Amino acid sequence: MSKILDPSGMSRRSFVAALGMLPASALVASCSSATSGTSQTLAVSSGMVDANGRYNYDQIYAAKMDGEVSLPAFDYRRMDPEYLRQWVSLPGNYKPGTLIVDTSKRHLYLAQGGDRALRYGTAVGKEGFAWFGDAVMKWKQPWPTWTPPQEMIARTPRLAEFEKGMPGGADNPLGARALYLYKDGRDTLFRIHGTNRPHSIGKAASSGCFRMINQDVIDLYERVPPGAEVYVRQTVKQRVANR
């Protein structure tokens, strides 16, 4: 990755179908944890903007091979531009690498220092499943395994096929990456993760976790080290940066 700063700013298919009919509460406490040796940097890819300073979304959200997984392109033209990756001004003197989630606006920020941040769109918890507070991103994992909890298997016995975990892949509801949030040394059971339902971004659609477009969660994963502080708030003040 370039260190040039942005000058501006059953089958798996059946399983996924069944998942959509399950109650949201069943999806909490369903992620696995693993360490990651991936390096990270707050540097901004030189491909994020074009020569005219415009965001190069064709490249940002293009199809790619991610390891052995074929990641499809994301049709960003169907998404409200507010939820696409972009530079913003974020007052607050946050330490670089801090993650801040605004649940009312459905934004996730990665503080860069100097009142600057990368902003990503996110989906947040449905009514009754929203979570606020402080945490630490302790672990992160590429193409994580999804493990249905025993309560879900009891209600939907066919999911017993995945009681030892559904392998990571394009059909996995955790998407391309998962970042695991801890508080006081304990797993909060909330995650920041990708999704195979990217058009839920910008909505209150999850069981409490924070979903991101797969290309965005991959970008975030590469930038943030384990140990990063995470603040989840109902409202966060920010200004859109001039490009």
C-alpha atoms as an extended CHARMM CRD file, in Angstrom:
* protein
*
       243  EXT
         1         1  MET       CA              0.0000000000        0.0000000000        0.0000000000  PROA      1               0.0000000000
         2         2  SER       CA              1.3140000000        3.4400000000       -0.9090000000  PROA      2               0.0000000000
         3         3  LYS       CA              2.1300000000        5.8420000000        1.9010000000  PROA      3               0.0000000000
         4         4  ILE       CA              1.0780000000        8.9110000000       -0.0910000000  PROA      4               0.0000000000
         5         5  LEU       CA             -1.5080000000       10.8220000000        1.9230000000  PROA      5               0.0000000000
         6         6  ASP       CA             -4.7780000000       11.7490000000        0.2530000000  PROA      6               0.0000000000
         7         7  PRO       CA             -4.4390000000       15.3940000000       -0.6200000000  PROA      7               0.0000000000
         8         8  SER       CA             -8.0980000000       15.9170000000        0.2900000000  PROA      8               0.0000000000
         9         9  GLY       CA             -9.5470000000       13.7550000000        2.2370000000  PROA      9               0.0000000000
        10        10  MET       CA            -28.7810000000      -28.5240000000        3.5960000000  PROA      10              0.0000000000
        11        11  SER       CA            -26.3550000000      -25.9460000000        1.1180000000  PROA      11              0.0000000000
        12        12  ARG       CA            -24.7920000000      -22.6650000000        1.8800000000  PROA      12              0.0000000000
        13        13  ARG       CA            -27.3560000000      -20.9540000000       -0.3310000000  PROA      13              0.0000000000
        14        14  SER       CA            -30.1710000000      -22.5930000000        1.6040000000  PROA      14              0.0000000000
        15        15  PHE       CA            -28.4810000000      -21.6670000000        4.8490000000  PROA      15              0.0000000000
        16        16  VAL       CA            -28.2610000000      -17.9970000000        3.8980000000  PROA      16              0.0000000000
        17        17  ALA       CA            -31.9290000000      -17.9880000000        2.9150000000  PROA      17              0.0000000000
        18        18  ALA       CA            -32.8280000000      -19.5700000000        6.2570000000  PROA      18              0.0000000000
        19        19  LEU       CA            -30.6980000000      -17.0470000000        8.1040000000  PROA      19              0.0000000000
        20        20  GLY       CA            -32.8140000000      -14.1900000000        6.7840000000  PROA      20              0.0000000000
        21        21  MET       CA            -35.8980000000      -15.6720000000        8.4580000000  PROA      21              0.0000000000
        22        22  LEU       CA            -34.3180000000      -16.0460000000       11.8870000000  PROA      22              0.0000000000
        23        23  PRO       CA            -34.8850000000      -13.5250000000       14.7070000000  PROA      23              0.0000000000
        24        24  ALA       CA            -32.2140000000      -10.8640000000       14.9880000000  PROA      24              0.0000000000
        25        25  SER       CA            -31.4050000000      -11.8360000000       18.5620000000  PROA      25              0.0000000000
        26        26  ALA       CA            -30.1970000000      -15.2050000000       17.3440000000  PROA      26              0.0000000000
        27        27  LEU       CA            -27.3320000000      -13.6330000000       15.4660000000  PROA      27              0.0000000000
        28        28  VAL       CA            -25.6240000000      -12.1910000000       18.5400000000  PROA      28              0.0000000000
        29        29  ALA       CA            -22.7160000000      -14.1800000000       20.0100000000  PROA      29              0.0000000000
        30        30  SER       CA            -22.1400000000      -15.9890000000       16.7610000000  PROA      30              0.0000000000
        31        31  CYS       CA            -18.5800000000      -15.0490000000       15.7730000000  PROA      31              0.0000000000
        32        32  SER       CA            -15.3080000000      -16.8400000000       16.2220000000  PROA      32              0.0000000000
        33        33  SER       CA            -12.1260000000      -15.1580000000       17.4230000000  PROA      33              0.0000000000
        34        34  ALA       CA             -8.6020000000      -15.4070000000       16.1070000000  PROA      34              0.0000000000
        35        35  THR       CA             -5.4290000000      -13.3900000000       16.1650000000  PROA      35              0.0000000000
        36        36  SER       CA             -4.1330000000      -11.7090000000       13.0500000000  PROA      36              0.0000000000
        37        37  GLY       CA             -0.6020000000      -10.9470000000       11.9670000000  PROA      37              0.0000000000
        38        38  THR       CA             -1.6550000000       -8.5000000000        9.2570000000  PROA      38              0.0000000000
        39        39  SER       CA              0.3190000000       -5.2570000000        9.2190000000  PROA      39              0.0000000000
        40        40  GLN       CA             -1.5230000000       -1.9650000000        9.2540000000  PROA      40              0.0000000000
        41        41  THR       CA             -0.9870000000        1.6550000000        8.3870000000  PROA      41              0.0000000000
        42        42  LEU       CA             -2.9590000000        4.8640000000        8.4660000000  PROA      42              0.0000000000
        43        43  ALA       CA             -1.5680000000        5.7470000000        5.0540000000  PROA      43              0.0000000000
        44        44  VAL       CA             -4.1460000000        6.2990000000        2.3400000000  PROA      44              0.0000000000
        45        45  SER       CA             -3.9980000000        4.3530000000       -0.9010000000  PROA      45              0.0000000000
        46        46  SER       CA             -2.9610000000        6.5580000000       -3.7930000000  PROA      46              0.0000000000
        47        47  GLY       CA             -5.8020000000        4.9840000000       -5.7960000000  PROA      47              0.0000000000
        48        48  MET       CA             -8.5140000000        6.4220000000       -3.5450000000  PROA      48              0.0000000000
        49        49  VAL       CA             -8.7250000000        9.6340000000       -5.5700000000  PROA      49              0.0000000000
        50        50  ASP       CA             -8.0620000000       10.3190000000       -9.2400000000  PROA      50              0.0000000000
        51        51  ALA       CA             -5.8900000000       13.0530000000      -10.7660000000  PROA      51              0.0000000000
        52        52  ASN       CA             -8.7690000000       15.5330000000      -10.3750000000  PROA      52              0.0000000000
        53        53  GLY       CA             -9.2360000000       14.8020000000       -6.6860000000  PROA      53              0.0000000000
        54        54  ARG       CA            -12.4370000000       12.8160000000       -7.2050000000  PROA      54              0.0000000000
        55        55  TYR       CA            -13.0000000000        9.5580000000       -5.3950000000  PROA      55              0.0000000000
        56        56  ASN       CA            -12.1090000000        6.6250000000       -7.6220000000  PROA      56              0.0000000000
        57        57  TYR       CA            -15.0410000000        4.4410000000       -6.6280000000  PROA      57              0.0000000000
        58        58  ASP       CA            -14.7660000000        2.2610000000       -9.7160000000  PROA      58              0.0000000000
        59        59  GLN       CA            -11.4480000000        1.0730000000       -8.3310000000  PROA      59              0.0000000000
        60        60  ILE       CA            -12.3580000000        1.1560000000       -4.6300000000  PROA      60              0.0000000000
        61        61  TYR       CA            -15.3920000000       -1.0960000000       -5.0940000000  PROA      61              0.0000000000
        62        62  ALA       CA            -14.1100000000       -3.2560000000       -7.9560000000  PROA      62              0.0000000000
        63        63  ALA       CA            -14.2170000000       -7.0540000000       -8.0110000000  PROA      63              0.0000000000
        64        64  LYS       CA            -11.0360000000       -8.7080000000       -6.7760000000  PROA      64              0.0000000000
        65        65  MET       CA             -9.5320000000      -11.9640000000       -5.6580000000  PROA      65              0.0000000000
        66        66  ASP       CA             -9.0600000000      -11.8170000000       -1.9150000000  PROA      66              0.0000000000
        67        67  GLY       CA             -6.9010000000      -14.7860000000       -1.0990000000  PROA      67              0.0000000000
        68        68  GLU       CA             -8.8100000000      -17.7330000000       -2.5320000000  PROA      68              0.0000000000
        69        69  VAL       CA            -12.1870000000      -15.9590000000       -2.4380000000  PROA      69              0.0000000000
        70        70  SER       CA            -13.6120000000      -14.1500000000       -5.4490000000  PROA      70              0.0000000000
        71        71  LEU       CA            -15.0710000000      -10.9150000000       -4.1270000000  PROA      71              0.0000000000
        72        72  PRO       CA            -17.7050000000       -9.4360000000       -6.4600000000  PROA      72              0.0000000000
        73        73  ALA       CA            -17.7810000000       -5.7610000000       -7.3570000000  PROA      73              0.0000000000
        74        74  PHE       CA            -20.0640000000       -3.5760000000       -5.2910000000  PROA      74              0.0000000000
        75        75  ASP       CA            -22.4880000000       -1.4860000000       -7.3490000000  PROA      75              0.0000000000
        76        76  TYR       CA            -21.8320000000        1.7350000000       -5.4800000000  PROA      76              0.0000000000
        77        77  ARG       CA            -24.1000000000        3.7010000000       -7.8460000000  PROA      77              0.0000000000
        78        78  ARG       CA            -27.0950000000        2.1440000000       -6.0940000000  PROA      78              0.0000000000
        79        79  MET       CA            -25.8490000000        3.3360000000       -2.6920000000  PROA      79              0.0000000000
        80        80  ASP       CA            -26.5140000000        6.7470000000       -1.1610000000  PROA      80              0.0000000000
        81        81  PRO       CA            -23.1150000000        8.4750000000       -1.6170000000  PROA      81              0.0000000000
        82        82  GLU       CA            -23.2070000000        9.4140000000        2.0630000000  PROA      82              0.0000000000
        83        83  TYR       CA            -22.3290000000        5.8100000000        2.9090000000  PROA      83              0.0000000000
        84        84  LEU       CA            -19.3910000000        5.4490000000        0.5420000000  PROA      84              0.0000000000
        85        85  ARG       CA            -15.8040000000        5.6810000000        1.7820000000  PROA      85              0.0000000000
        86        86  GLN       CA            -14.6040000000        9.2860000000        1.9810000000  PROA      86              0.0000000000
        87        87  TRP       CA            -12.4700000000       11.8080000000        3.8320000000  PROA      87              0.0000000000
        88        88  VAL       CA            -14.1200000000       14.0380000000        6.4270000000  PROA      88              0.0000000000
        89        89  SER       CA            -13.1350000000       16.4850000000        9.1160000000  PROA      89              0.0000000000
        90        90  LEU       CA            -13.7200000000       14.9960000000       12.5740000000  PROA      90              0.0000000000
        91        91  PRO       CA            -13.1330000000       17.3530000000       15.5100000000  PROA      91              0.0000000000
        92        92  GLY       CA            -12.4360000000       15.7230000000       18.8300000000  PROA      92              0.0000000000
        93        93  ASN       CA             -8.6790000000       15.1970000000       19.1040000000  PROA      93              0.0000000000
        94        94  TYR       CA             -9.0230000000       11.4400000000       18.6510000000  PROA      94              0.0000000000
        95        95  LYS       CA             -5.8410000000        9.3900000000       18.6830000000  PROA      95              0.0000000000
        96        96  PRO       CA             -4.9360000000        8.1100000000       15.1970000000  PROA      96              0.0000000000
        97        97  GLY       CA             -6.3130000000        4.6140000000       14.7100000000  PROA      97              0.0000000000
        98        98  THR       CA             -9.3400000000        5.1540000000       16.9630000000  PROA      98              0.0000000000
        99        99  LEU       CA            -12.6710000000        3.8620000000       15.6580000000  PROA      99              0.0000000000
       100       100  ILE       CA            -15.7970000000        5.9300000000       16.2490000000  PROA      100             0.0000000000
       101       101  VAL       CA            -19.2990000000        4.7370000000       15.3310000000  PROA      101             0.0000000000
       102       102  ASP       CA            -22.2230000000        7.1590000000       14.9640000000  PROA      102             0.0000000000
       103       103  THR       CA            -25.3080000000        4.9670000000       15.2380000000  PROA      103             0.0000000000
       104       104  SER       CA            -27.8160000000        7.6870000000       14.3350000000  PROA      104             0.0000000000
       105       105  LYS       CA            -26.1040000000        8.6070000000       11.0580000000  PROA      105             0.0000000000
       106       106  ARG       CA            -24.8340000000        5.0550000000       10.3710000000  PROA      106             0.0000000000
       107       107  HSD       CA            -21.2250000000        6.1850000000        9.9660000000  PROA      107             0.0000000000
       108       108  LEU       CA            -17.9930000000        4.5610000000       11.1270000000  PROA      108             0.0000000000
       109       109  TYR       CA            -14.8950000000        6.7570000000       11.3640000000  PROA      109             0.0000000000
       110       110  LEU       CA            -11.2310000000        5.8670000000       11.4600000000  PROA      110             0.0000000000
       111       111  ALA       CA             -9.4240000000        8.7990000000       13.0920000000  PROA      111             0.0000000000
       112       112  GLN       CA             -6.2450000000        9.8600000000       11.3060000000  PROA      112             0.0000000000
       113       113  GLY       CA             -5.1370000000       12.6670000000       13.6130000000  PROA      113             0.0000000000
       114       114  GLY       CA             -5.3130000000       16.3800000000       12.9320000000  PROA      114             0.0000000000
       115       115  ASP       CA             -9.1260000000       16.3590000000       13.0120000000  PROA      115             0.0000000000
       116       116  ARG       CA             -9.1400000000       14.1080000000        9.9420000000  PROA      116             0.0000000000
       117       117  ALA       CA            -10.8660000000       10.7760000000        9.4630000000  PROA      117             0.0000000000
       118       118  LEU       CA            -11.8320000000        8.2010000000        6.9140000000  PROA      118             0.0000000000
       119       119  ARG       CA            -15.5780000000        7.6830000000        7.0420000000  PROA      119             0.0000000000
       120       120  TYR       CA            -17.3220000000        4.4760000000        6.0270000000  PROA      120             0.0000000000
       121       121  GLY       CA            -21.0070000000        3.5630000000        5.8720000000  PROA      121             0.0000000000
       122       122  THR       CA            -22.2900000000        0.9660000000        8.2850000000  PROA      122             0.0000000000
       123       123  ALA       CA            -25.4710000000       -0.8360000000        9.2690000000  PROA      123             0.0000000000
       124       124  VAL       CA            -26.3130000000       -0.7350000000       12.9710000000  PROA      124             0.0000000000
       125       125  GLY       CA            -28.5170000000       -2.6620000000       15.3700000000  PROA      125             0.0000000000
       126       126  LYS       CA            -32.2560000000       -2.8060000000       14.9540000000  PROA      126             0.0000000000
       127       127  GLU       CA            -34.4730000000       -1.2580000000       17.6150000000  PROA      127             0.0000000000
       128       128  GLY       CA            -33.9330000000       -3.2530000000       20.7710000000  PROA      128             0.0000000000
       129       129  PHE       CA            -30.4900000000       -4.4390000000       19.6880000000  PROA      129             0.0000000000
       130       130  ALA       CA            -28.5630000000       -1.1600000000       19.5600000000  PROA      130             0.0000000000
       131       131  TRP       CA            -25.4100000000       -0.9450000000       21.6490000000  PROA      131             0.0000000000
       132       132  PHE       CA            -23.4820000000        2.1030000000       22.8640000000  PROA      132             0.0000000000
       133       133  GLY       CA            -20.2760000000        2.3080000000       24.8190000000  PROA      133             0.0000000000
       134       134  ASP       CA            -16.5090000000        1.9900000000       24.7090000000  PROA      134             0.0000000000
       135       135  ALA       CA            -14.5450000000       -1.0590000000       23.6830000000  PROA      135             0.0000000000
       136       136  VAL       CA            -11.2040000000       -2.2790000000       22.3790000000  PROA      136             0.0000000000
       137       137  MET       CA            -10.7710000000       -4.0750000000       19.0730000000  PROA      137             0.0000000000
       138       138  LYS       CA             -8.8220000000       -7.0250000000       20.4200000000  PROA      138             0.0000000000
       139       139  TRP       CA             -8.8120000000       -9.4900000000       17.5180000000  PROA      139             0.0000000000
       140       140  LYS       CA             -9.4440000000       -9.3800000000       13.7900000000  PROA      140             0.0000000000
       141       141  GLN       CA             -9.8490000000      -12.1410000000       11.2370000000  PROA      141             0.0000000000
       142       142  PRO       CA            -10.0940000000      -12.4640000000        7.4390000000  PROA      142             0.0000000000
       143       143  TRP       CA            -13.0390000000      -14.3840000000        5.9990000000  PROA      143             0.0000000000
       144       144  PRO       CA            -14.1510000000      -15.4440000000        9.4820000000  PROA      144             0.0000000000
       145       145  THR       CA            -16.0000000000      -18.5840000000       10.3680000000  PROA      145             0.0000000000
       146       146  TRP       CA            -19.6490000000      -18.0640000000       11.3460000000  PROA      146             0.0000000000
       147       147  THR       CA            -20.8150000000      -20.3550000000       14.1530000000  PROA      147             0.0000000000
       148       148  PRO       CA            -24.5460000000      -20.4260000000       14.9560000000  PROA      148             0.0000000000
       149       149  PRO       CA            -25.1540000000      -20.5120000000       18.7170000000  PROA      149             0.0000000000
       150       150  GLN       CA            -26.7980000000      -23.5690000000       20.2280000000  PROA      150             0.0000000000
       151       151  GLU       CA            -30.0450000000      -21.6530000000       20.8370000000  PROA      151             0.0000000000
       152       152  MET       CA            -30.3410000000      -21.0360000000       17.0900000000  PROA      152             0.0000000000
       153       153  ILE       CA            -29.6070000000      -24.6560000000       16.2630000000  PROA      153             0.0000000000
       154       154  ALA       CA            -32.2800000000      -25.7440000000       18.7580000000  PROA      154             0.0000000000
       155       155  ARG       CA            -34.8430000000      -23.5890000000       16.9360000000  PROA      155             0.0000000000
       156       156  THR       CA            -33.5880000000      -24.4880000000       13.4550000000  PROA      156             0.0000000000
       157       157  PRO       CA            -32.1650000000      -28.0420000000       13.6130000000  PROA      157             0.0000000000
       158       158  ARG       CA            -30.9450000000      -28.0000000000        9.9980000000  PROA      158             0.0000000000
       159       159  LEU       CA            -28.2910000000      -25.5010000000       11.0920000000  PROA      159             0.0000000000
       160       160  ALA       CA            -26.6100000000      -28.3040000000       13.0400000000  PROA      160             0.0000000000
       161       161  GLU       CA            -24.5580000000      -28.7560000000        9.8640000000  PROA      161             0.0000000000
       162       162  PHE       CA            -22.7120000000      -25.5990000000       10.8940000000  PROA      162             0.0000000000
       163       163  GLU       CA            -22.4100000000      -26.2150000000       14.6420000000  PROA      163             0.0000000000
       164       164  LYS       CA            -18.6300000000      -26.3350000000       14.2250000000  PROA      164             0.0000000000
       165       165  GLY       CA            -18.6930000000      -23.2750000000       12.0070000000  PROA      165             0.0000000000
       166       166  MET       CA            -19.6050000000      -22.1630000000        8.5200000000  PROA      166             0.0000000000
       167       167  PRO       CA            -16.3450000000      -21.5800000000        6.6130000000  PROA      167             0.0000000000
       168       168  GLY       CA            -15.5740000000      -18.0690000000        5.4550000000  PROA      168             0.0000000000
       169       169  GLY       CA            -16.6300000000      -17.2320000000        1.9200000000  PROA      169             0.0000000000
       170       170  ALA       CA            -18.8860000000      -15.1140000000       -0.2420000000  PROA      170             0.0000000000
       171       171  ASP       CA            -22.0610000000      -16.6100000000        1.2980000000  PROA      171             0.0000000000
       172       172  ASN       CA            -20.9370000000      -16.1910000000        4.9050000000  PROA      172             0.0000000000
       173       173  PRO       CA            -22.9870000000      -13.5060000000        6.7240000000  PROA      173             0.0000000000
       174       174  LEU       CA            -19.8450000000      -12.1110000000        8.3910000000  PROA      174             0.0000000000
       175       175  GLY       CA            -18.3760000000      -11.1510000000        5.0340000000  PROA      175             0.0000000000
       176       176  ALA       CA            -14.7270000000      -10.5980000000        4.2360000000  PROA      176             0.0000000000
       177       177  ARG       CA            -13.4060000000       -9.4980000000        7.6430000000  PROA      177             0.0000000000
       178       178  ALA       CA            -14.4220000000       -9.3610000000       11.2890000000  PROA      178             0.0000000000
       179       179  LEU       CA            -13.0580000000       -7.1260000000       14.0550000000  PROA      179             0.0000000000
       180       180  TYR       CA            -13.9200000000       -8.3440000000       17.5490000000  PROA      180             0.0000000000
       181       181  LEU       CA            -14.8360000000       -5.8540000000       20.2820000000  PROA      181             0.0000000000
       182       182  TYR       CA            -13.8970000000       -6.3860000000       23.9330000000  PROA      182             0.0000000000
       183       183  LYS       CA            -14.5840000000       -4.3980000000       27.0920000000  PROA      183             0.0000000000
       184       184  ASP       CA            -12.7430000000       -4.8850000000       30.3830000000  PROA      184             0.0000000000
       185       185  GLY       CA            -11.0810000000       -7.9560000000       28.8810000000  PROA      185             0.0000000000
       186       186  ARG       CA            -14.3860000000       -9.6210000000       27.9880000000  PROA      186             0.0000000000
       187       187  ASP       CA            -15.9310000000      -10.2560000000       24.6100000000  PROA      187             0.0000000000
       188       188  THR       CA            -18.8510000000       -7.8790000000       24.0930000000  PROA      188             0.0000000000
       189       189  LEU       CA            -20.2430000000      -10.2600000000       21.4260000000  PROA      189             0.0000000000
       190       190  PHE       CA            -20.3870000000       -7.2730000000       19.0640000000  PROA      190             0.0000000000
       191       191  ARG       CA            -18.3160000000       -7.1220000000       15.9020000000  PROA      191             0.0000000000
       192       192  ILE       CA            -17.4700000000       -4.8480000000       13.0310000000  PROA      192             0.0000000000
       193       193  HSD       CA            -17.7290000000       -7.0840000000        9.9740000000  PROA      193             0.0000000000
       194       194  GLY       CA            -18.4650000000       -7.3230000000        6.2840000000  PROA      194             0.0000000000
       195       195  THR       CA            -21.7370000000       -8.4870000000        4.8300000000  PROA      195             0.0000000000
       196       196  ASN       CA            -23.2300000000      -10.3110000000        1.8740000000  PROA      196             0.0000000000
       197       197  ARG       CA            -26.1430000000       -7.8470000000        2.1120000000  PROA      197             0.0000000000
       198       198  PRO       CA            -24.3390000000       -4.5660000000        1.3250000000  PROA      198             0.0000000000
       199       199  HSD       CA            -27.5150000000       -2.6300000000        0.6110000000  PROA      199             0.0000000000
       200       200  SER       CA            -28.4070000000       -2.9270000000        4.2940000000  PROA      200             0.0000000000
       201       201  ILE       CA            -25.6540000000       -0.3400000000        4.8790000000  PROA      201             0.0000000000
       202       202  GLY       CA            -27.1180000000        2.9080000000        6.1680000000  PROA      202             0.0000000000
       203       203  LYS       CA            -29.9640000000        1.1180000000        7.9340000000  PROA      203             0.0000000000
       204       204  ALA       CA            -30.7750000000       -0.2370000000       11.3640000000  PROA      204             0.0000000000
       205       205  ALA       CA            -30.6660000000       -3.8070000000       10.1370000000  PROA      205             0.0000000000
       206       206  SER       CA            -28.3740000000       -5.9270000000       12.3080000000  PROA      206             0.0000000000
       207       207  SER       CA            -28.6040000000       -7.6730000000       15.6490000000  PROA      207             0.0000000000
       208       208  GLY       CA            -26.2000000000       -5.1550000000       17.1510000000  PROA      208             0.0000000000
       209       209  CYS       CA            -23.0400000000       -5.6560000000       15.1180000000  PROA      209             0.0000000000
       210       210  PHE       CA            -21.7610000000       -3.0770000000       12.6530000000  PROA      210             0.0000000000
       211       211  ARG       CA            -21.8660000000       -4.2210000000        9.0340000000  PROA      211             0.0000000000
       212       212  MET       CA            -19.7240000000       -2.7350000000        6.2940000000  PROA      212             0.0000000000
       213       213  ILE       CA            -19.3590000000       -3.1280000000        2.5370000000  PROA      213             0.0000000000
       214       214  ASN       CA            -16.8070000000       -5.9210000000        2.0610000000  PROA      214             0.0000000000
       215       215  GLN       CA            -14.3260000000       -3.7120000000        0.1920000000  PROA      215             0.0000000000
       216       216  ASP       CA            -14.5670000000       -1.1720000000        3.0110000000  PROA      216             0.0000000000
       217       217  VAL       CA            -14.1010000000       -3.6380000000        5.8500000000  PROA      217             0.0000000000
       218       218  ILE       CA            -11.0340000000       -5.0440000000        4.0490000000  PROA      218             0.0000000000
       219       219  ASP       CA             -9.6400000000       -1.5080000000        3.8380000000  PROA      219             0.0000000000
       220       220  LEU       CA            -10.3760000000       -0.8790000000        7.5210000000  PROA      220             0.0000000000
       221       221  TYR       CA             -8.8620000000       -4.2260000000        8.5350000000  PROA      221             0.0000000000
       222       222  GLU       CA             -5.5710000000       -3.3570000000        6.8580000000  PROA      222             0.0000000000
       223       223  ARG       CA             -5.3270000000       -0.0250000000        8.6840000000  PROA      223             0.0000000000
       224       224  VAL       CA             -6.2780000000       -0.8210000000       12.2770000000  PROA      224             0.0000000000
       225       225  PRO       CA             -4.1030000000       -2.7820000000       14.7230000000  PROA      225             0.0000000000
       226       226  PRO       CA             -5.4720000000       -4.9440000000       17.5340000000  PROA      226             0.0000000000
       227       227  GLY       CA             -5.7640000000       -2.7820000000       20.6260000000  PROA      227             0.0000000000
       228       228  ALA       CA             -7.4760000000        0.0960000000       18.8270000000  PROA      228             0.0000000000
       229       229  GLU       CA             -9.9830000000        2.0050000000       20.9370000000  PROA      229             0.0000000000
       230       230  VAL       CA            -13.6180000000        1.9480000000       19.7930000000  PROA      230             0.0000000000
       231       231  TYR       CA            -16.2760000000        4.4910000000       20.7620000000  PROA      231             0.0000000000
       232       232  VAL       CA            -19.8950000000        3.8060000000       19.8580000000  PROA      232             0.0000000000
       233       233  ARG       CA            -22.0870000000        6.8870000000       20.1850000000  PROA      233             0.0000000000
       234       234  GLN       CA            -25.5630000000        7.9270000000       19.1420000000  PROA      234             0.0000000000
       235       235  THR       CA            -24.2750000000       11.1980000000       17.6690000000  PROA      235             0.0000000000
       236       236  VAL       CA            -20.8130000000       12.2680000000       16.4840000000  PROA      236             0.0000000000
       237       237  LYS       CA            -19.9960000000       15.7740000000       15.2570000000  PROA      237             0.0000000000
       238       238  GLN       CA            -18.1380000000       15.9780000000       11.9470000000  PROA      238             0.0000000000
       239       239  ARG       CA            -17.7100000000       18.1670000000        8.9130000000  PROA      239             0.0000000000
       240       240  VAL       CA            -17.2230000000       16.9970000000        5.3570000000  PROA      240             0.0000000000
       241       241  ALA       CA            -13.6530000000       17.8200000000        4.3290000000  PROA      241             0.0000000000
       242       242  ASN       CA            -12.9080000000       19.8520000000        1.2170000000  PROA      242             0.0000000000
       243       243  ARG       CA            -11.2680000000       17.7110000000       -1.4670000000  PROA      243             0.0000000000
